[in-house]
Amino acid sequence: MSPLSHTDQLRYILEGRVREALELHAQGDWSRRNELFDLPRSVFNDWVDSVASLPSPFMFIGANTFDGIYIVQDSGGWRVYEQERGGINSASVERHPTFEEAKRDAFARHYLWGLSLG
């Protein structure tokens, strides 16, 4: 069980301070990140659903040429992918039936790098 409350865990994640939390609470051991961050994925998804907005500096709706994470509507629903230097990383392409699921995926890719929330 994490010594951090769910509120504190979410704040560290959203502020990009995961490594700082590990330094303070897990002797800087990156392999212990999922011990320290045991926040339920539903808490993160609730934040995405109620607070997170698009576009953001790293996430975009619709195709463009910037590096970042994209949510693009197509005939089968929504595609989420990562693009760098004008090229789409084909391994990153995921399809979602709803915009809400695609948005959650995009924000998770940006904020949850290396974390496996339950």
Secondary structure, DSSP 8 states (H G I E B T S, - for coil): --SS-HHHHHHHHHTT-HHHHHHHHSTT-GGGHHHH----HHHHHHHHHHT--SSBTTEEES--SSSEEEEEEETTEEEEEEEETTEE-GGG-EEESSHHHHHHHHHHHHH-TT----
